[in-house]
């Protein structure tokens, strides 16, 4: 197919496709003349993946190259390829050695993960992100309790089981990675939205006007 057809089928503008070609995010097409090239279904699949990484997951181009390199390495298993993509989607915050809140939060993170016995890469960005969040809660004077963290961990693990169950290990790796990237980025938004909706429901039951002895108004309405 010509680049115009590749653009039509992928929904990516021709100018953007040419940019991806220049940045080596998309393989060159097969030259048919000095000014034209043919592109295959493989180009279409790769373009859809790059578009998902850029537009859905908002991964910088430099990290997308690392994801594509892992994808194209036949010596890596699917777990490593998916992990490379997930790491690229969530860069780790910088450590704050000497900060008492950070040090306590790092210890709390380590204790929780040891208790859960999850198989976690030591340099996982999510580990540092959890430490950052726990440090911020400590700084606010409202540290997370072990019971709270265990509850959130159980809910997160159940969500992760649903995520991984949706990935077909027999599918082409590019297709599996595209699905995993989209699922991780979009379902994380969905999970946050569902949590806020659930908070509203639970708060209404406990603190709302219908609760025993409670008085209130609908969220978002003006007081009388």
C-alpha positions as CSV (number, residue, x, y, z in Angstrom):
1,X,0.0,0.0,0.0
2,X,1.1,3.6,-0.6
3,X,1.6,6.0,2.3
4,X,-1.7,7.6,1.7
5,X,-3.5,4.2,2.1
6,X,-1.4,3.6,5.2
7,X,-2.6,6.9,6.6
8,X,-6.2,6.2,5.7
9,X,-6.3,2.8,7.4
10,X,-4.4,3.9,10.5
11,X,-5.9,7.3,11.0
12,X,-2.5,8.8,11.3
13,X,-1.7,11.8,9.1
14,X,0.8,11.4,6.3
15,X,3.0,14.1,7.9
16,X,3.1,12.2,11.2
17,X,3.9,8.9,9.4
18,X,6.9,10.6,7.7
19,X,8.0,12.0,11.1
20,X,7.9,8.5,12.6
21,X,9.9,7.2,9.6
22,X,12.5,9.9,10.1
23,X,12.7,9.0,13.8
24,X,13.1,5.3,13.0
25,X,9.9,4.4,14.9
26,X,8.5,2.9,11.8
27,X,10.5,0.7,9.3
28,X,11.2,2.1,5.9
29,X,8.8,0.9,3.1
30,X,10.0,-1.0,0.1
31,X,11.1,1.5,-2.5
32,X,9.3,1.3,-5.8
33,X,10.7,4.6,-7.2
34,X,12.9,7.4,-6.1
35,X,9.9,9.1,-4.4
36,X,7.5,6.3,-3.5
37,X,7.5,3.3,-1.3
38,X,5.2,0.4,-0.6
39,X,4.0,-0.4,3.0
40,X,2.7,-3.7,4.3
41,X,0.3,-4.9,7.0
42,X,3.4,-5.1,9.3
43,X,3.8,-1.3,8.9
44,X,0.1,-0.8,9.8
45,X,0.4,-2.9,12.9
46,X,3.6,-1.1,14.0
47,X,2.0,2.3,13.3
48,X,-1.0,1.5,15.4
49,X,1.3,0.5,18.3
50,X,3.4,3.6,18.0
51,X,0.2,5.8,17.9
52,X,-1.1,4.1,21.0
53,X,2.2,4.7,22.8
54,X,2.3,8.3,21.8
55,X,-1.4,9.3,22.0
56,X,-2.9,7.0,24.6
57,X,-0.1,6.2,26.9
58,X,1.8,9.5,26.3
59,X,5.2,7.9,26.2
60,X,8.1,10.1,25.0
61,X,9.7,9.1,21.8
62,X,13.0,8.2,23.4
63,X,11.3,5.6,25.6
64,X,9.2,4.3,22.7
65,X,12.5,3.3,21.0
66,X,13.3,1.1,24.0
67,X,9.9,-0.5,23.9
68,X,10.2,-1.3,20.2
69,X,13.7,-2.7,20.6
70,X,12.4,-5.1,23.3
71,X,9.5,-6.0,21.0
72,X,11.9,-6.9,18.2
73,X,14.3,-8.9,20.4
74,X,13.4,-12.6,19.9
75,X,15.4,-13.5,23.0
76,X,13.0,-11.7,25.3
77,X,9.8,-13.3,26.7
78,X,6.4,-11.6,26.6
79,X,6.6,-10.7,30.3
80,X,9.8,-8.7,29.7
81,X,8.4,-7.0,26.6
82,X,5.2,-6.0,28.4
83,X,7.2,-4.9,31.5
84,X,9.4,-2.7,29.3
85,X,6.3,-1.0,27.9
86,X,4.8,-0.5,31.4
87,X,8.0,0.9,32.8
88,X,8.2,3.3,29.8
89,X,4.7,4.5,30.6
90,X,5.4,5.4,34.2
91,X,8.9,6.9,34.9
92,X,10.1,6.7,38.5
93,X,10.4,9.8,40.6
94,X,13.8,10.6,42.0
95,X,14.9,9.2,45.3
96,X,15.2,11.7,48.2
97,X,17.9,10.2,50.4
98,X,18.1,11.9,53.8
99,X,14.4,12.9,53.8
100,X,12.9,11.3,56.9
101,X,9.4,11.0,55.3
102,X,10.9,9.3,52.2
103,X,13.0,6.9,54.2
104,X,10.1,5.8,56.3
105,X,7.9,5.5,53.2
106,X,10.6,3.4,51.5
107,X,10.8,1.1,54.5
108,X,7.0,0.8,54.5
109,X,7.0,0.0,50.8
110,X,9.6,-2.7,51.3
111,X,7.8,-4.2,54.2
112,X,4.5,-4.3,52.3
113,X,6.0,-6.0,49.2
114,X,7.9,-8.5,51.3
115,X,4.7,-9.4,53.1
116,X,2.8,-9.7,49.8
117,X,5.6,-11.8,48.3
118,X,5.0,-10.2,44.9
119,X,7.6,-10.8,42.2
120,X,8.7,-7.2,41.6
121,X,11.7,-5.9,39.7
122,X,13.9,-3.9,42.2
123,X,14.0,-0.9,39.8
124,X,10.3,-0.9,39.1
125,X,9.0,2.7,38.6
126,X,5.8,1.8,40.4
127,X,7.7,1.0,43.5
128,X,9.2,4.5,43.7
129,X,5.8,6.0,42.9
130,X,4.3,4.1,45.8
131,X,7.1,5.4,48.1
132,X,6.5,8.9,46.8
133,X,2.8,8.7,47.6
134,X,3.3,7.3,51.1
135,X,6.0,9.9,51.8
136,X,3.5,12.7,50.9
137,X,0.8,11.2,53.2
138,X,3.3,11.1,56.0
139,X,4.3,14.7,55.4
140,X,0.6,15.6,55.6
141,X,0.4,13.9,59.0
142,X,-2.0,11.2,57.7
143,X,0.2,8.2,57.1
144,X,-1.3,5.1,55.4
145,X,-1.9,2.3,57.8
146,X,-0.8,-1.3,57.1
147,X,-4.4,-2.4,57.0
148,X,-5.3,0.3,54.4
149,X,-2.3,-0.7,52.2
150,X,-3.2,-4.4,52.4
151,X,-6.8,-3.6,51.3
152,X,-5.6,-1.5,48.4
153,X,-3.1,-4.1,47.4
154,X,-5.8,-6.8,47.3
155,X,-8.0,-4.7,45.1
156,X,-5.0,-3.8,42.8
157,X,-4.0,-7.5,42.5
158,X,-7.5,-8.4,41.5
159,X,-7.5,-5.7,38.9
160,X,-4.2,-6.9,37.6
161,X,-5.5,-10.4,37.2
162,X,-8.3,-9.1,35.1
163,X,-5.8,-7.1,33.0
164,X,-3.5,-10.0,32.3
165,X,-6.4,-12.4,31.7
166,X,-7.4,-10.3,28.7
167,X,-4.0,-10.6,27.0
168,X,-3.8,-13.6,24.5
169,X,-0.3,-15.2,24.9
170,X,-0.8,-16.9,21.5
171,X,-1.4,-13.6,19.7
172,X,1.5,-11.9,17.8
173,X,3.6,-10.0,20.3
174,X,2.9,-6.7,18.6
175,X,-0.8,-7.2,19.0
176,X,-0.5,-8.3,22.6
177,X,1.7,-5.3,23.4
178,X,-0.8,-2.9,21.7
179,X,-3.6,-4.4,23.7
180,X,-1.6,-4.2,27.0
181,X,-0.6,-0.6,26.4
182,X,-4.1,0.5,25.7
183,X,-5.6,-1.5,28.5
184,X,-3.1,-0.2,31.1
185,X,-3.5,3.4,30.1
186,X,-7.3,3.5,29.6
187,X,-8.4,1.1,32.4
188,X,-6.2,3.0,34.8
189,X,-8.4,6.1,34.0
190,X,-11.5,3.9,34.3
191,X,-10.4,2.5,37.6
192,X,-9.8,5.9,39.0
193,X,-13.2,7.1,37.9
194,X,-14.9,4.0,39.3
195,X,-13.2,4.6,42.6
196,X,-14.4,8.2,42.8
197,X,-18.0,7.0,42.0
198,X,-17.8,4.4,44.7
199,X,-16.5,7.0,47.1
200,X,-19.5,9.2,46.4
201,X,-21.9,6.3,47.0
202,X,-20.2,5.2,50.2
203,X,-20.0,8.8,51.5
204,X,-23.7,9.3,50.7
205,X,-24.6,6.2,52.7
206,X,-22.5,7.2,55.7
207,X,-22.6,11.0,55.7
208,X,-25.4,12.0,53.4
209,X,-28.8,13.5,54.2
210,X,-30.4,10.0,54.2
211,X,-27.9,8.7,56.8
212,X,-29.3,8.5,60.3
213,X,-28.9,11.9,62.0
214,X,-27.1,13.4,59.0
215,X,-27.9,16.6,57.1
216,X,-26.4,17.7,53.8
217,X,-27.0,18.5,50.2
218,X,-26.2,17.0,46.8
219,X,-22.5,17.4,45.8
220,X,-22.0,20.3,43.4
221,X,-25.2,22.2,44.4
222,X,-25.2,25.6,46.0
223,X,-26.0,25.9,49.7
224,X,-29.4,27.4,50.5
